Amino acid sequence: MPEFCMTYEDGEKIAEFVNSFYAEADLIIIHCDGGISRSAGVAAAIMRVKEGFDDPIFNNRNKHPNMTCYLRTLKGFGYI
């Protein structure tokens, strides 16, 4: 079985965590070791679900969203 940087369960945990405080939060900080791929994928998914857009991440030349993280976070939210 191949290893992935993120599991479906991780996506569910992210969704549960974000949903638990999103209405009261002014800022969400998302990080990974490099801050270019995995955190960008998770951030883009949260933005897509909660704000309806993810262009600031996908249109940033310095970010390269990890699509596994993006899609598994969307799935965790029940968005896809």
C-alpha positions as CSV (number, residue, x, y, z in Angstrom):
1,M,0.0,0.0,0.0
2,P,1.5,3.4,-0.9
3,E,2.1,6.0,1.7
4,F,0.5,9.4,1.4
5,C,1.3,12.7,3.1
6,M,-2.2,12.8,4.4
7,T,-5.0,10.2,5.1
8,Y,-8.7,10.5,4.6
9,E,-8.9,10.5,8.4
10,D,-6.6,13.5,8.6
11,G,-9.0,15.3,6.3
12,E,-11.9,14.5,8.6
13,K,-9.9,15.7,11.7
14,I,-9.0,19.0,10.0
15,A,-12.7,19.5,9.0
16,E,-13.8,18.7,12.6
17,F,-11.2,21.1,14.1
18,V,-11.9,23.9,11.7
19,N,-15.7,23.6,12.1
20,S,-15.4,23.7,15.9
21,F,-14.2,27.2,16.0
22,Y,-14.5,28.8,12.5
23,A,-17.3,31.2,13.4
24,E,-15.3,32.7,16.2
25,A,-11.9,32.7,14.5
26,D,-10.2,35.8,13.0
27,L,-7.3,33.9,11.6
28,I,-6.3,30.3,10.9
29,I,-2.6,29.5,10.7
30,I,-1.7,26.3,8.7
31,H,1.8,25.0,8.5
32,C,3.9,22.1,7.4
33,D,7.7,21.6,7.1
34,G,8.1,23.6,3.9
35,G,4.9,25.7,3.8
36,I,4.7,25.4,0.0
37,S,2.7,22.2,-0.8
38,R,0.9,20.4,2.0
39,S,-0.2,23.5,4.0
40,A,-1.1,25.2,0.8
41,G,-3.4,22.3,-0.2
42,V,-5.1,22.3,3.2
43,A,-5.5,26.1,3.2
44,A,-6.9,26.1,-0.3
45,A,-9.5,23.4,0.6
46,I,-10.5,25.3,3.8
47,M,-10.9,28.5,1.7
48,R,-13.0,26.7,-0.9
49,V,-15.3,25.2,1.7
50,K,-15.7,28.2,4.0
51,E,-15.2,31.2,1.7
52,G,-16.2,29.8,-1.7
53,F,-12.9,30.5,-3.4
54,D,-9.3,29.2,-3.4
55,D,-7.7,31.4,-6.1
56,P,-5.3,33.2,-3.7
57,I,-3.5,29.9,-3.2
58,F,-3.7,28.4,-6.7
59,N,-2.7,31.8,-8.3
60,N,0.3,32.3,-6.1
61,R,3.5,31.4,-7.9
62,N,5.2,30.6,-4.6
63,K,2.6,28.0,-3.6
64,H,2.1,24.6,-5.2
65,P,-0.9,23.0,-3.4
66,N,-0.5,19.3,-2.9
67,M,-3.6,17.9,-4.6
68,T,-3.8,14.9,-2.2
69,C,-4.0,17.2,0.8
70,Y,-6.5,19.5,-1.1
71,L,-8.8,16.7,-2.1
72,R,-8.7,14.8,1.2
73,T,-9.5,17.9,3.1
74,L,-12.4,18.7,0.8
75,K,-13.6,15.1,1.3
76,G,-13.2,15.5,5.1
77,F,-15.6,18.5,4.9
78,G,-18.0,16.5,2.8
79,Y,-17.5,19.0,0.0
80,I,-16.7,16.2,-2.5
